[in-house]
Amino acid sequence: MRKRGLVLPVALALLLTACGTATDAPAPNETLRQHTSYFNLPAFLSEQTIELNRRKPTVEKQVLLRDGGLETERLTPTDWAKELQIFQQADIDKPALHGLYLVDSAATPDGLLRRTYRRRPGVEQPVRQLLVVSRGGQVQQVRATVSQDNPLVYSAKTLELDSPNGQLSTYRVQGVQKLILFDSVRYAVRVTIGQ
């Protein structure tokens, strides 16, 4: 009879482990999945990761502190997939999200194509908006607004990637998080990639 009591906790632990979290890194073949008509952010991040791991550039990382000051650090990231993982939260190119975003495209006189993906009214998805700016098919900038609002937590963040000439040069994350019974926490990180 004692063995039966262990089955449920073990099965529950295995189920929770198998489910993972929304911020887990994608499987290597995930970028090969069927795509919608939206921007393929995982493929873009994968290309940038491969190039950055090859180049091994140093970065200057600025972090906004609670007191409003800035802390700056120079370092050489060793795992760019992990470094850029937060941007996976802005991925809307999934079959389950097909049709949930309105797409607007506009060409500028200087040859840029600005494509904006906006969440349809009434849709409950974390990514409110995704903006992709490109020139000649080469991504120049990606900007996403991601939010979550439920009885336990409110969070909103802006994610930005700048890649003039198709090569990632800077990225920024800034946002606010408010947990029930706690004060709001504001954060901001800006990274400049060296040559």
PAPAKE-593539 format. One record per residue (C-alpha): chain; residue number from 1; x, y, z. Coordinates in steps of 0.2 Angstrom, whole numbers. Layout:
residues N
@rodo:A	loke:NUM	px:X	py:Y	pz:Z .
...
//
This chain:
residues 195
@rodo:A	loke:1	px:0	py:0	pz:0 .
@rodo:A	loke:2	px:14	py:12	pz:3 .
@rodo:A	loke:3	px:20	py:11	pz:-15 .
@rodo:A	loke:4	px:3	py:18	pz:-21 .
@rodo:A	loke:5	px:6	py:34	pz:-11 .
@rodo:A	loke:6	px:22	py:38	pz:-20 .
@rodo:A	loke:7	px:14	py:36	pz:-38 .
@rodo:A	loke:8	px:4	py:52	pz:-38 .
@rodo:A	loke:9	px:18	py:64	pz:-32 .
@rodo:A	loke:10	px:31	py:56	pz:-44 .
@rodo:A	loke:11	px:19	py:57	pz:-58 .
@rodo:A	loke:12	px:15	py:75	pz:-54 .
@rodo:A	loke:13	px:33	py:79	pz:-53 .
@rodo:A	loke:14	px:36	py:71	pz:-70 .
@rodo:A	loke:15	px:22	py:80	pz:-78 .
@rodo:A	loke:16	px:28	py:97	pz:-71 .
@rodo:A	loke:17	px:45	py:94	pz:-78 .
@rodo:A	loke:18	px:39	py:89	pz:-95 .
@rodo:A	loke:19	px:28	py:105	pz:-96 .
@rodo:A	loke:20	px:43	py:116	pz:-94 .
@rodo:A	loke:21	px:40	py:135	pz:-94 .
@rodo:A	loke:22	px:36	py:148	pz:-107 .
@rodo:A	loke:23	px:54	py:155	pz:-106 .
@rodo:A	loke:24	px:63	py:139	pz:-109 .
@rodo:A	loke:25	px:75	py:139	pz:-124 .
@rodo:A	loke:26	px:68	py:132	pz:-140 .
@rodo:A	loke:27	px:73	py:115	pz:-146 .
@rodo:A	loke:28	px:86	py:116	pz:-160 .
@rodo:A	loke:29	px:73	py:110	pz:-173 .
@rodo:A	loke:30	px:59	py:122	pz:-167 .
@rodo:A	loke:31	px:65	py:135	pz:-180 .
@rodo:A	loke:32	px:60	py:122	pz:-193 .
@rodo:A	loke:33	px:42	py:121	pz:-188 .
@rodo:A	loke:34	px:27	py:126	pz:-199 .
@rodo:A	loke:35	px:26	py:145	pz:-199 .
@rodo:A	loke:36	px:12	py:157	pz:-200 .
@rodo:A	loke:37	px:13	py:173	pz:-210 .
@rodo:A	loke:38	px:21	py:182	pz:-196 .
@rodo:A	loke:39	px:39	py:186	pz:-193 .
@rodo:A	loke:40	px:50	py:171	pz:-189 .
@rodo:A	loke:41	px:59	py:178	pz:-173 .
@rodo:A	loke:42	px:66	py:162	pz:-168 .
@rodo:A	loke:43	px:75	py:160	pz:-184 .
@rodo:A	loke:44	px:82	py:178	pz:-184 .
@rodo:A	loke:45	px:88	py:175	pz:-166 .
@rodo:A	loke:46	px:96	py:158	pz:-171 .
@rodo:A	loke:47	px:106	py:167	pz:-185 .
@rodo:A	loke:48	px:112	py:181	pz:-174 .
@rodo:A	loke:49	px:117	py:168	pz:-160 .
@rodo:A	loke:50	px:127	py:158	pz:-172 .
@rodo:A	loke:51	px:136	py:174	pz:-179 .
@rodo:A	loke:52	px:139	py:181	pz:-161 .
@rodo:A	loke:53	px:146	py:164	pz:-155 .
@rodo:A	loke:54	px:158	py:164	pz:-170 .
@rodo:A	loke:55	px:164	py:182	pz:-167 .
@rodo:A	loke:56	px:164	py:181	pz:-148 .
@rodo:A	loke:57	px:163	py:200	pz:-146 .
@rodo:A	loke:58	px:164	py:209	pz:-130 .
@rodo:A	loke:59	px:148	py:219	pz:-124 .
@rodo:A	loke:60	px:145	py:234	pz:-113 .
@rodo:A	loke:61	px:130	py:231	pz:-102 .
@rodo:A	loke:62	px:121	py:245	pz:-93 .
@rodo:A	loke:63	px:109	py:241	pz:-79 .
@rodo:A	loke:64	px:97	py:253	pz:-71 .
@rodo:A	loke:65	px:98	py:251	pz:-52 .
@rodo:A	loke:66	px:84	py:254	pz:-39 .
@rodo:A	loke:67	px:91	py:271	pz:-34 .
@rodo:A	loke:68	px:91	py:277	pz:-52 .
@rodo:A	loke:69	px:109	py:275	pz:-55 .
@rodo:A	loke:70	px:117	py:266	pz:-69 .
@rodo:A	loke:71	px:130	py:251	pz:-67 .
@rodo:A	loke:72	px:141	py:248	pz:-82 .
@rodo:A	loke:73	px:150	py:232	pz:-85 .
@rodo:A	loke:74	px:161	py:225	pz:-99 .
@rodo:A	loke:75	px:161	py:206	pz:-102 .
@rodo:A	loke:76	px:161	py:193	pz:-115 .
@rodo:A	loke:77	px:146	py:182	pz:-115 .
@rodo:A	loke:78	px:150	py:164	pz:-118 .
@rodo:A	loke:79	px:132	py:158	pz:-122 .
@rodo:A	loke:80	px:123	py:170	pz:-134 .
@rodo:A	loke:81	px:107	py:158	pz:-135 .
@rodo:A	loke:82	px:105	py:161	pz:-116 .
@rodo:A	loke:83	px:109	py:180	pz:-117 .
@rodo:A	loke:84	px:96	py:182	pz:-130 .
@rodo:A	loke:85	px:83	py:170	pz:-123 .
@rodo:A	loke:86	px:72	py:184	pz:-116 .
@rodo:A	loke:87	px:68	py:189	pz:-134 .
@rodo:A	loke:88	px:59	py:172	pz:-137 .
@rodo:A	loke:89	px:45	py:179	pz:-127 .
@rodo:A	loke:90	px:40	py:190	pz:-142 .
@rodo:A	loke:91	px:38	py:175	pz:-154 .
@rodo:A	loke:92	px:21	py:176	pz:-162 .
@rodo:A	loke:93	px:25	py:165	pz:-177 .
@rodo:A	loke:94	px:16	py:149	pz:-170 .
@rodo:A	loke:95	px:2	py:140	pz:-179 .
@rodo:A	loke:96	px:-9	py:142	pz:-163 .
@rodo:A	loke:97	px:-8	py:161	pz:-165 .
@rodo:A	loke:98	px:-12	py:162	pz:-184 .
@rodo:A	loke:99	px:-25	py:175	pz:-187 .
@rodo:A	loke:100	px:-24	py:183	pz:-169 .
@rodo:A	loke:101	px:-13	py:198	pz:-175 .
@rodo:A	loke:102	px:-17	py:212	pz:-187 .
@rodo:A	loke:103	px:-3	py:216	pz:-199 .
@rodo:A	loke:104	px:1	py:233	pz:-206 .
@rodo:A	loke:105	px:15	py:236	pz:-218 .
@rodo:A	loke:106	px:22	py:253	pz:-224 .
@rodo:A	loke:107	px:37	py:258	pz:-234 .
@rodo:A	loke:108	px:46	py:274	pz:-230 .
@rodo:A	loke:109	px:54	py:285	pz:-243 .
@rodo:A	loke:110	px:72	py:280	pz:-238 .
@rodo:A	loke:111	px:68	py:262	pz:-242 .
@rodo:A	loke:112	px:63	py:254	pz:-225 .
@rodo:A	loke:113	px:49	py:242	pz:-224 .
@rodo:A	loke:114	px:40	py:244	pz:-207 .
@rodo:A	loke:115	px:29	py:229	pz:-203 .
@rodo:A	loke:116	px:18	py:230	pz:-187 .
@rodo:A	loke:117	px:9	py:215	pz:-180 .
@rodo:A	loke:118	px:-4	py:221	pz:-167 .
@rodo:A	loke:119	px:-14	py:209	pz:-156 .
@rodo:A	loke:120	px:-33	py:209	pz:-161 .
@rodo:A	loke:121	px:-45	py:217	pz:-149 .
@rodo:A	loke:122	px:-51	py:204	pz:-136 .
@rodo:A	loke:123	px:-36	py:192	pz:-139 .
@rodo:A	loke:124	px:-27	py:187	pz:-123 .
@rodo:A	loke:125	px:-9	py:185	pz:-129 .
@rodo:A	loke:126	px:6	py:192	pz:-120 .
@rodo:A	loke:127	px:13	py:200	pz:-135 .
@rodo:A	loke:128	px:3	py:216	pz:-138 .
@rodo:A	loke:129	px:13	py:222	pz:-153 .
@rodo:A	loke:130	px:28	py:217	pz:-163 .
@rodo:A	loke:131	px:37	py:230	pz:-175 .
@rodo:A	loke:132	px:50	py:223	pz:-188 .
@rodo:A	loke:133	px:59	py:236	pz:-198 .
@rodo:A	loke:134	px:69	py:229	pz:-213 .
@rodo:A	loke:135	px:78	py:235	pz:-229 .
@rodo:A	loke:136	px:80	py:224	pz:-244 .
@rodo:A	loke:137	px:74	py:209	pz:-234 .
@rodo:A	loke:138	px:87	py:212	pz:-220 .
@rodo:A	loke:139	px:81	py:215	pz:-203 .
@rodo:A	loke:140	px:86	py:232	pz:-196 .
@rodo:A	loke:141	px:76	py:233	pz:-180 .
@rodo:A	loke:142	px:64	py:222	pz:-170 .
@rodo:A	loke:143	px:53	py:230	pz:-156 .
@rodo:A	loke:144	px:40	py:221	pz:-145 .
@rodo:A	loke:145	px:28	py:225	pz:-131 .
@rodo:A	loke:146	px:24	py:211	pz:-120 .
@rodo:A	loke:147	px:12	py:212	pz:-105 .
@rodo:A	loke:148	px:4	py:200	pz:-92 .
@rodo:A	loke:149	px:-10	py:206	pz:-81 .
@rodo:A	loke:150	px:-19	py:194	pz:-69 .
@rodo:A	loke:151	px:-24	py:194	pz:-51 .
@rodo:A	loke:152	px:-7	py:189	pz:-45 .
@rodo:A	loke:153	px:5	py:199	pz:-56 .
@rodo:A	loke:154	px:6	py:213	pz:-68 .
@rodo:A	loke:155	px:21	py:215	pz:-79 .
@rodo:A	loke:156	px:25	py:225	pz:-95 .
@rodo:A	loke:157	px:41	py:226	pz:-105 .
@rodo:A	loke:158	px:48	py:233	pz:-121 .
@rodo:A	loke:159	px:61	py:222	pz:-130 .
@rodo:A	loke:160	px:72	py:230	pz:-143 .
@rodo:A	loke:161	px:85	py:223	pz:-155 .
@rodo:A	loke:162	px:95	py:234	pz:-167 .
@rodo:A	loke:163	px:104	py:226	pz:-181 .
@rodo:A	loke:164	px:110	py:238	pz:-194 .
@rodo:A	loke:165	px:117	py:229	pz:-209 .
@rodo:A	loke:166	px:109	py:213	pz:-202 .
@rodo:A	loke:167	px:121	py:212	pz:-188 .
@rodo:A	loke:168	px:115	py:214	pz:-170 .
@rodo:A	loke:169	px:123	py:229	pz:-163 .
@rodo:A	loke:170	px:112	py:234	pz:-147 .
@rodo:A	loke:171	px:98	py:227	pz:-138 .
@rodo:A	loke:172	px:87	py:234	pz:-124 .
@rodo:A	loke:173	px:75	py:227	pz:-111 .
@rodo:A	loke:174	px:65	py:238	pz:-100 .
@rodo:A	loke:175	px:49	py:236	pz:-90 .
@rodo:A	loke:176	px:40	py:235	pz:-74 .
@rodo:A	loke:177	px:33	py:221	pz:-63 .
@rodo:A	loke:178	px:21	py:222	pz:-49 .
@rodo:A	loke:179	px:17	py:206	pz:-38 .
@rodo:A	loke:180	px:2	py:206	pz:-27 .
@rodo:A	loke:181	px:7	py:213	pz:-10 .
@rodo:A	loke:182	px:23	py:220	pz:-16 .
@rodo:A	loke:183	px:29	py:236	pz:-23 .
@rodo:A	loke:184	px:32	py:239	pz:-42 .
@rodo:A	loke:185	px:50	py:235	pz:-48 .
@rodo:A	loke:186	px:56	py:244	pz:-63 .
@rodo:A	loke:187	px:71	py:238	pz:-73 .
@rodo:A	loke:188	px:81	py:242	pz:-88 .
@rodo:A	loke:189	px:96	py:234	pz:-97 .
@rodo:A	loke:190	px:105	py:241	pz:-112 .
@rodo:A	loke:191	px:119	py:231	pz:-121 .
@rodo:A	loke:192	px:130	py:237	pz:-134 .
@rodo:A	loke:193	px:140	py:224	pz:-144 .
@rodo:A	loke:194	px:158	py:227	pz:-149 .
@rodo:A	loke:195	px:166	py:223	pz:-165 .
//
